[in-house]
Amino acid sequence: MKSSRVWLALLATLVVSLMATGAVAAYTFAREVVVAESDYDERLSDVANNCNRAEWLVVWQVDSGNGDIDLMARRARSSSGFEWLGDAFAIAATSSPEHTARVAYNPLDDDFLVVYERTLPSGDIDVLGQRVSGWAGGGDNGPNLLGSAFTIGGSVGQETHPVVAFLPATQQFLVVYELGEDIRARRVARYHMGTNGSEVLGPAFLVAADPFRAESEPTVVASDQQAYFMVAYTYEFTKGEFDVRGQRVKGGSTPGDELLNTAFDIANTTDDETQPSLAYSQNWHAFLAVWTATASSNSDVQGVWLDEYTQSGDPGMGSVFDISANPVANETAAQAAVNPVTGNAAVAMIVEPQPGATTRVGLAWLQPDPLALDHIMTPRFSFPERPFPVASPRMGMCPNRPGLVIGYSARFGVPPAYEYDAQLLAGGQWAAPMPLVQRQWHP
C-alpha cells in the first residue's frame, strides 16, 4: 500500500543571513500536491508555465500494465495558492506506449507543445508532438487538444528523449532528441504554419554527430534577446568518461544552415559530467548551465553562467562553481529555472543524504548576477523526508506567489513490485533579513 493518499500542506523554511553584513535570506514555501495516485504507475513528465496568467500545464504518464502507457495532463493556477483548473485529460492514449514527454509554451498563440516518445509494435521509437490549447483567462477554451498528433522524428532508427523550447522572435519551436548516439533536432511552426501547411518546418538536422563519440541527454532553451537556441548535451569524451558540451542553433534558417558556429565545452574535467540542464535569464542576458559531476562514487551539482551575447567559442562567464557539493550526500538530476522578471535563479535536484538513504527533493537559490563573487544565495536544503524515495525532478518558475513548481515521481512498495505516483511541490520564494536558520511544518 502507498503510504500517502491525501493532500498535505508542507512548509519548508530555510533562512541564511548574516546580520553583520546585511545579507538577505531566501525563504522557500512549498505545498505538497498529489497529481495522480492510483494502483497504476503514474510518473511525472514535465511542468510548463504561462507566466502571463500564472497558469501551469502538468503532464504525466500512466502505465496501466501490459505495455499500455498513456500521457495525461491537467491545468493549474498559482496566482493565489495552487489550485487545479478543470479535470485531467489525455494527451496521447493510443494502443502504442507514449511516454517521456516534455512541454514548451507559445505565448503568441496561447498554446503548449507536448513532445513525447511513441514505441511502435516493431520496437521502433518515434518522437511526436501534440498541441494543447491555453485556458483563455480562466475559462474553458474549447477542446483541450489543438489539432492531432504529428510526427517530428520518424526514421527507421530510434528517436528518444525529446526536449523542446519556443523562440518568440522567430515564432518557432525547436525539438531536440537523441537518434542512436547522435543529437538531432527539428523545427516546429505555429499551428498549421509549417511547410506546406504542416506543423513542422523543414527536415530534421544534426546538432551533434561525432562518429567516434556518443552524445546523449539533450536539453534546450531559447535566447529571447539574441534570437537563437542553446543546446547542451552529454558527450562521451573517452570510453566511460563523460563531459557536457554546448551547441548554438540558429533561431531560423534554411535547411542545411542550421547551426550557429561550432560546439564548445561547458564542463570537461576528468570527472564525469552528465545530466545537463539549461535556464535562460533575460535580465542578465545569460544562460545558466547545471549538471551532475561524479567522482569517486560521489555525485555533486555544479554550474556555470554562459554569456548570451557570445555567439562563437567559449561563452563562459567566470569559472565553474559548486551548487551543492556535500562530500557524503549524492546530489543528482539538477534542474535549473530563472524567474523571468526578478532574475532569481533556482536549482532543484534529487538528494540522497547518505548512500542508501531515502532520496528527497533539494533546492538551492543562486544570486541572479552571473558575475557575483559568491554565486550561492541560499545553500542547498532538502525538503522534509517523506516515506518514499523521489526521482526525476522538473521545475518551472513565474514572477508570482506561489510561482515555483517542482514536479517529481514518488516510488512506493518493494522490488520488483514498485508503484509510482506523480506529485508536486508548489510554492515560491521571498527575501527578508533574518538572523537564524529554521524549518517549520504545518499540517
Phi and psi in degrees as a GROMACS rama.xvg file:
@    title "Ramachandran Plot"
@    xaxis  label "Phi"
@    yaxis  label "Psi"
@TYPE xy
-77.2571  145.025  LYS-2
-90.9018  -3.70213  SER-3
-133.369  114.945  SER-4
-123.338  6.32552  ARG-5
-128.547  162.48  VAL-6
-70.9985  140.073  TRP-7
-123.993  148.697  LEU-8
-104.508  128.352  ALA-9
-128.315  126.579  LEU-10
-118.993  109.311  LEU-11
-111.454  118.919  ALA-12
-120.725  126.141  THR-13
-126.95  128.319  LEU-14
-123.842  126.611  VAL-15
-124.53  111.603  VAL-16
-150.298  152.508  SER-17
-123.031  105.518  LEU-18
-62.1426  -31.8259  MET-19
-65.773  -28.7129  ALA-20
-103.254  -1.4974  THR-21
71.7173  22.766  GLY-22
-64.8295  154.694  ALA-23
-108.289  133.351  VAL-24
-91.9168  160.78  ALA-25
-121.083  120.772  ALA-26
-90.6859  142.397  TYR-27
-124.231  118.375  THR-28
-107.548  132.643  PHE-29
-143.823  140.384  ALA-30
-110.469  132.496  ARG-31
-82.2479  125.776  GLU-32
-124.882  126.694  VAL-33
-83.4707  122.028  VAL-34
-84.4735  -49.6496  VAL-35
-154.68  127.877  ALA-36
-144.571  124.499  GLU-37
-157.566  -168.286  SER-38
-79.2798  -5.67024  ASP-39
-90.2222  165.875  TYR-40
-84.9984  122.108  ASP-41
-121.381  120.006  GLU-42
-120.183  131.162  ARG-43
-64.6018  130.04  LEU-44
-99.1935  -52.1964  SER-45
-166.698  160.959  ASP-46
-128.889  136.424  VAL-47
-134.567  151.087  ALA-48
-125.14  149.092  ASN-49
-109.763  93.3611  ASN-50
-67.1573  -23.0365  CYS-51
-62.2719  -30.1577  ASN-52
-121.217  12.7348  ARG-53
53.9542  44.5977  ALA-54
-120.834  153.736  GLU-55
-130.016  151.537  TRP-56
-116.988  121.109  LEU-57
-106.953  126.812  VAL-58
-121.957  137.236  VAL-59
-145.019  164.495  TRP-60
-111.166  145.659  GLN-61
-121.606  120.471  VAL-62
-104.977  103.747  ASP-63
-92.4196  8.94223  SER-64
97.6373  163.507  GLY-65
59.0211  31.6328  ASN-66
79.1283  6.59868  GLY-67
-91.5549  101.64  ASP-68
-119.644  124.139  ILE-69
-120.145  163.257  ASP-70
-109.527  131.007  LEU-71
-120.929  161.766  MET-72
-149.108  161.083  ALA-73
-155.141  142.914  ARG-74
-90.5606  153.829  ARG-75
-145.722  162.065  ALA-76
-124.261  143.817  ARG-77
-130.304  21.8328  SER-78
-73.2385  -30.2957  SER-79
-138.777  49.5877  SER-80
98.3367  147.09  GLY-81
-71.3163  130.319  PHE-82
-148.9  145.509  GLU-83
-77.0078  148.37  TRP-84
-116.35  104.994  LEU-85
77.1349  -177.898  GLY-86
-92.2137  166.531  ASP-87
-67.1258  150.284  ALA-88
-143.19  159.463  PHE-89
-82.8566  133.846  ALA-90
-89.0574  -46.6297  ILE-91
-148.196  124.252  ALA-92
-148.321  56.6027  ALA-93
-91.6931  -174.855  THR-94
-75.8409  -11.0106  SER-95
-94.9329  147.029  SER-96
-65.9426  130.871  PRO-97
-120.664  131.394  GLU-98
-162.978  -178.391  HIS-99
55.5261  57.4619  THR-100
-93.9928  148.451  ALA-101
-135.416  159.771  ARG-102
-136.341  145.023  VAL-103
-136.706  151.882  ALA-104
-108.767  137.975  TYR-105
-108.625  104.223  ASN-106
-72.1999  -17.285  PRO-107
-68.6459  -35.6168  LEU-108
-116.677  1.62382  ASP-109
54.0483  54.6591  ASP-110
-142.918  160.963  ASP-111
-108.818  149.139  PHE-112
-113.452  119.969  LEU-113
-101.314  123.805  VAL-114
-112.434  144.519  VAL-115
-159.576  168.461  TYR-116
-92.7421  144.079  GLU-117
-126.561  123.902  ARG-118
-93.8368  121.234  THR-119
-87.8294  161.94  LEU-120
-56.2803  -28.3694  PRO-121
-72.5828  -12.2886  SER-122
96.6738  -9.95247  GLY-123
-66.8895  148.836  ASP-124
-124.347  126.779  ILE-125
-115.377  162.318  ASP-126
-105.683  127.263  VAL-127
-120.164  165.401  LEU-128
-129.664  149.271  GLY-129
-142.718  125.402  GLN-130
-84.7045  144.402  ARG-131
-124.024  129.644  VAL-132
-70.2284  154.439  SER-133
-74.427  176.026  GLY-134
-89.8038  -17.5542  TRP-135
58.4994  69.2272  ALA-136
72.8289  20.8166  GLY-137
94.3802  -3.76096  GLY-138
-110.683  165.466  GLY-139
-67.828  129.1  ASP-140
-103.865  43.348  ASN-141
79.2323  -150.513  GLY-142
-59.2339  144.595  PRO-143
-66.8651  -40.1381  ASN-144
-92.5431  137.47  LEU-145
-105.361  105.466  LEU-146
73.7342  -167.517  GLY-147
-106.58  166.827  SER-148
-63.526  146.601  ALA-149
-139.246  153.427  PHE-150
-82.962  132.198  THR-151
-106.423  -47.4269  ILE-152
-127.15  113.826  GLY-153
-142.333  45.0027  GLY-154
-82.3064  -176.137  SER-155
-75.7725  -11.8374  VAL-156
-83.6824  -175.683  GLY-157
-103.407  110.559  GLN-158
-92.0737  122.885  GLU-159
-138.816  168.419  THR-160
51.6537  56.793  HIS-161
-73.8963  148.014  PRO-162
-134.422  161.143  VAL-163
-149.96  146.735  VAL-164
-142.854  156.195  ALA-165
-119.301  137.381  PHE-166
-116.999  104.275  LEU-167
-58.8067  -34.8702  PRO-168
-59.3702  -35.616  ALA-169
-110.139  0.54238  THR-170
57.5577  43.7543  GLN-171
-135.473  144.734  GLN-172
-90.7413  148.645  PHE-173
-118.54  121.938  LEU-174
-105.553  122.423  VAL-175
-116.678  140.921  VAL-176
-156.433  169.052  TYR-177
-89.2235  142.155  GLU-178
-135.03  106.991  LEU-179
63.5145  -121.819  GLY-180
-110.237  23.5528  GLU-181
-118.739  167.528  ASP-182
-112.457  126.471  ILE-183
-122.861  168.092  ARG-184
-149.988  161.811  ALA-185
-150.772  144.021  ARG-186
-87.8657  143.521  ARG-187
-122.179  133.433  VAL-188
-86.5575  177.278  ALA-189
-65.496  166.118  ARG-190
-52.2317  119.957  TYR-191
60.7047  22.9424  HIS-192
-115.673  19.9737  MET-193
-86.5511  -165.927  GLY-194
-59.8884  125  THR-195
54.8276  36.5307  ASN-196
78.2342  10.6025  GLY-197
-85.6196  -166.691  SER-198
-98.0428  -19.9068  GLU-199
-103.223  160.056  VAL-200
-118.703  103.689  LEU-201
73.5562  -179.931  GLY-202
-82.6558  170.711  PRO-203
-67.9968  153.772  ALA-204
-142.327  161.317  PHE-205
-81.3758  134.817  LEU-206
-102.913  -40.3031  VAL-207
-148.167  125.651  ALA-208
-152.561  60.4989  ALA-209
-69.2792  122.446  ASP-210
-67.7605  -14.3186  PRO-211
-113.402  -1.67775  PHE-212
-133.205  147.915  ARG-213
-91.9157  137.901  ALA-214
-119.313  140.07  GLU-215
-156.764  -178.921  SER-216
51.9001  56.6467  GLU-217
-72.7642  154.666  PRO-218
-144.395  153.235  THR-219
-148.347  142.686  VAL-220
-138.116  164.901  VAL-221
-104.712  140.883  ALA-222
-90.0946  98.1263  SER-223
-65.0542  -37.021  ASP-224
-78.4655  -38.704  GLN-225
-101.902  -1.513  GLN-226
61.6543  50.9466  ALA-227
-144.937  172.479  TYR-228
-105.554  143.945  PHE-229
-111.513  124.736  MET-230
-113.302  135.784  VAL-231
-122.791  152.674  ALA-232
-158.836  163.719  TYR-233
-88.0503  134.367  THR-234
-124.825  125.599  TYR-235
-83.4319  95.7851  GLU-236
-65.979  -48.6939  PHE-237
-132.983  170.8  THR-238
-56.4225  115.457  LYS-239
79.8908  6.99476  GLY-240
-124.801  123.16  GLU-241
-118.649  142.686  PHE-242
-123.968  172.617  ASP-243
-114.403  129.227  VAL-244
-121.222  162.984  ARG-245
-126.765  152.326  GLY-246
-146.078  125.94  GLN-247
-83.6391  140.511  ARG-248
-121.583  133.435  VAL-249
-58.9905  143.833  LYS-250
-65.7855  -29.64  GLY-251
-158.75  140.628  GLY-252
-166.262  172.452  SER-253
-86.8627  152.949  THR-254
-54.2676  136.467  PRO-255
93.8094  -5.2763  GLY-256
-134.791  58.5972  ASP-257
-96.5147  -35.0458  GLU-258
-90.022  145.065  LEU-259
-102.306  96.6304  LEU-260
63.2699  -163.352  ASN-261
-101.586  169.12  THR-262
-67.7192  158.089  ALA-263
-143.542  158.438  PHE-264
-81.6876  133.997  ASP-265
-100.119  -44.143  ILE-266
-145.006  121.849  ALA-267
-147.415  51.1313  ASN-268
-85.9551  -178.059  THR-269
-76.7805  -10.6243  THR-270
-77.3732  173.355  ASP-271
-89.4306  127.281  ASP-272
-116.94  119.024  GLU-273
-141.036  179.823  THR-274
53.0554  56.6291  GLN-275
-72.4202  152.938  PRO-276
-142.414  146.039  SER-277
-125.282  147.718  LEU-278
-139.851  154.985  ALA-279
-116.78  133.219  TYR-280
-113.012  103.79  SER-281
-71.6796  -26.1297  GLN-282
-62.2732  -40.3915  ASN-283
-109.059  7.1721  TRP-284
51.7946  54.4099  HIS-285
-150.708  158.419  ALA-286
-108.044  143.526  PHE-287
-104.313  119.295  LEU-288
-106.805  131.017  ALA-289
-131.235  158.68  VAL-290
-163.236  172.358  TRP-291
-95.5012  126.21  THR-292
-110.894  122.417  ALA-293
-120.332  127.977  THR-294
-147.45  133.611  ALA-295
53.0137  44.2226  SER-296
67.3647  12.2622  SER-297
-118.743  133.198  ASN-298
-112.16  134.998  SER-299
-125.078  170.766  ASP-300
-112.444  127.276  VAL-301
-123.54  168.074  GLN-302
-157.078  170.771  GLY-303
-157.452  147.942  VAL-304
-92.0062  141.501  TRP-305
-119.479  134.078  LEU-306
-76.2753  121.523  ASP-307
-63.5245  -32.8995  GLU-308
-73.3231  -25.0403  TYR-309
-79.9032  109.42  THR-310
-110.177  11.9207  GLN-311
-150.071  151.336  SER-312
71.1896  -157.007  GLY-313
-83.6441  118.589  ASP-314
-94.6783  11.0272  PRO-315
-57.7343  132.642  GLY-316
-103.793  87.2831  MET-317
88.0496  -167.76  GLY-318
-92.652  163.472  SER-319
-61.1819  141.131  VAL-320
-133.853  153.771  PHE-321
-77.26  131.249  ASP-322
-97.407  -40.3296  ILE-323
-151.623  114.371  SER-324
-138.625  54.4568  ALA-325
-70.4513  131.223  ASN-326
-70.575  -15.5899  PRO-327
-104.032  -46.3482  VAL-328
-70.8512  150.776  ALA-329
-102.695  121.665  ASN-330
-115.024  122.607  GLU-331
-140.387  175.088  THR-332
54.1726  46.5197  ALA-333
-67.2095  143.391  ALA-334
-130.349  129.427  GLN-335
-105.724  148.149  ALA-336
-149.163  148.26  ALA-337
-128.609  131.77  VAL-338
-65.6126  122.302  ASN-339
-69.5134  -13.4333  PRO-340
-103.271  -53.2426  VAL-341
-81.322  -24.3882  THR-342
82.791  -0.865281  GLY-343
-61.2555  137.517  ASN-344
-115.366  139.432  ALA-345
-130.886  149.98  ALA-346
-130.88  115.407  VAL-347
-94.2384  155.55  ALA-348
-160.253  169.807  MET-349
-99.4413  130.944  ILE-350
-118.811  125.845  VAL-351
-106.788  101.908  GLU-352
-54.0572  -33.6209  PRO-353
-154.635  157.575  GLN-354
-52.6347  126.253  PRO-355
90.119  -7.98296  GLY-356
-77.2123  163.627  ALA-357
-68.4468  127.706  THR-358
-74.1915  152.962  THR-359
-146.663  173.233  ARG-360
-85.7275  133.202  VAL-361
-115.502  157.736  GLY-362
-147.416  134.977  LEU-363
-127.522  144.494  ALA-364
-107.763  134.973  TRP-365
-107.494  153.611  LEU-366
-61.5371  137.076  GLN-367
-68.7997  -24.2009  PRO-368
-79.9431  115.871  ASP-369
-62.606  -19.0971  PRO-370
-98.801  9.79498  LEU-371
-60.8006  145.413  ALA-372
-66.8457  -37.2687  LEU-373
-118.277  114.571  ASP-374
-75.18  -17.8618  HIS-375
-92.1859  121.092  ILE-376
-86.8456  -50.8473  MET-377
-129.91  116.583  THR-378
-59.0142  158.026  PRO-379
-54.4161  130.38  ARG-380
-126.405  158.494  PHE-381
-104.381  135.963  SER-382
-65.3403  155.657  PHE-383
-52.8867  141.961  PRO-384
-61.6657  136.059  GLU-385
-109.211  165.362  ARG-386
-78.9445  37.7329  PRO-387
-160.945  148.548  PHE-388
-78.5818  157.228  PRO-389
-124.547  160.457  VAL-390
-155.341  165.396  ALA-391
55.2363  62.959  SER-392
-70.3382  147.077  PRO-393
-134.366  142.068  ARG-394
-142.393  146.235  MET-395
-140.883  161.243  GLY-396
-144.818  139.268  MET-397
-131.021  160.865  CYS-398
-84.8517  49.4607  PRO-399
-140.983  173.898  ASN-400
-124.735  121.949  ARG-401
-77.7177  137.398  PRO-402
-124.362  17.0698  GLY-403
-122.966  125.061  LEU-404
-128.547  125.167  VAL-405
-118.55  117.935  ILE-406
-99.1267  151.617  GLY-407
-159.145  167.751  TYR-408
-105.175  132.055  SER-409
-106.247  133.742  ALA-410
-108.566  134.033  ARG-411
-125.083  163.892  PHE-412
88.44  -168.606  GLY-413
-126.699  153.399  VAL-414
-67.0352  146.908  PRO-415
-91.6456  9.12495  PRO-416
-93.5544  52.5981  ALA-417
-70.9235  148.404  TYR-418
-126.693  153.197  GLU-419
-127.861  145.073  TYR-420
-119.241  154.734  ASP-421
-100.807  129.418  ALA-422
-138.611  166.266  GLN-423
-132.561  154.776  LEU-424
-114.477  113.07  LEU-425
-112.182  121.314  ALA-426
-167.175  -143.747  GLY-427
-170.173  -173.009  GLY-428
-133.75  138.124  GLN-429
-128.385  159.771  TRP-430
-123.256  136.696  ALA-431
-164.113  146.195  ALA-432
-74.8884  126.829  PRO-433
-142.356  144.728  MET-434
-96.2447  16.9148  PRO-435
-148.694  169.272  LEU-436
-116.465  128.212  VAL-437
-151.668  161.209  GLN-438
-136.015  129.653  ARG-439
-121.986  149.831  GLN-440
-126.56  142.406  TRP-441
-135.445  135.751  HIS-442
